[in-house]
Amino acid sequence: MEKLSARQANDLLDVMEERYQNTSTIIASQLPVTEWYKLISNPTVADALLDRLLHNSHRIELAGESMRKLDQSDHLR
């Protein structure tokens, strides 16, 4: 929901570096991967992080209406 600080981005990169090709990692996000570069101000860190996250990844992109919106509409009936 907000940009990562340089420290946060480096910490996340460190975690992903430790886990890369050693163990599984699940990340859930409402933000499309194409928008992640906007959250990481250092393009080198962004490249390294996204390379480790997306290399050999299995991505599931969901489509459709938000369940929150659907739940709210059911309450209005």
RAGI-V808116 format. One record per residue. N is the residue number from 1. SS is DSSP state (@ for helix, = for strand, . for the rest). BURIAL is # if it has 16 or more other ideal C-beta (glycine too) atoms within 10 Angstrom, else .. Layout:
n:N ss:SS burial:BURIAL
n:N ss:SS burial:BURIAL
This chain:
n:1 ss:. burial:.
n:2 ss:. burial:.
n:3 ss:. burial:.
n:4 ss:= burial:#
n:5 ss:. burial:.
n:6 ss:@ burial:.
n:7 ss:@ burial:.
n:8 ss:@ burial:.
n:9 ss:@ burial:#
n:10 ss:@ burial:#
n:11 ss:@ burial:.
n:12 ss:@ burial:#
n:13 ss:@ burial:#
n:14 ss:@ burial:.
n:15 ss:@ burial:.
n:16 ss:@ burial:#
n:17 ss:@ burial:.
n:18 ss:@ burial:.
n:19 ss:@ burial:.
n:20 ss:. burial:.
n:21 ss:. burial:.
n:22 ss:. burial:.
n:23 ss:. burial:.
n:24 ss:. burial:.
n:25 ss:. burial:.
n:26 ss:. burial:.
n:27 ss:. burial:.
n:28 ss:. burial:.
n:29 ss:. burial:.
n:30 ss:. burial:.
n:31 ss:. burial:.
n:32 ss:. burial:.
n:33 ss:@ burial:.
n:34 ss:@ burial:.
n:35 ss:@ burial:.
n:36 ss:@ burial:#
n:37 ss:@ burial:.
n:38 ss:@ burial:.
n:39 ss:@ burial:.
n:40 ss:= burial:#
n:41 ss:. burial:.
n:42 ss:. burial:.
n:43 ss:@ burial:.
n:44 ss:@ burial:.
n:45 ss:@ burial:#
n:46 ss:@ burial:#
n:47 ss:@ burial:.
n:48 ss:@ burial:#
n:49 ss:@ burial:#
n:50 ss:@ burial:#
n:51 ss:@ burial:.
n:52 ss:@ burial:#
n:53 ss:@ burial:#
n:54 ss:@ burial:.
n:55 ss:. burial:.
n:56 ss:. burial:.
n:57 ss:. burial:.
n:58 ss:. burial:.
n:59 ss:. burial:.
n:60 ss:. burial:.
n:61 ss:. burial:.
n:62 ss:. burial:.
n:63 ss:. burial:.
n:64 ss:. burial:.
n:65 ss:. burial:.
n:66 ss:. burial:.
n:67 ss:@ burial:.
n:68 ss:@ burial:.
n:69 ss:@ burial:.
n:70 ss:@ burial:.
n:71 ss:@ burial:.
n:72 ss:@ burial:.
n:73 ss:@ burial:.
n:74 ss:@ burial:.
n:75 ss:@ burial:.
n:76 ss:. burial:.
n:77 ss:. burial:.
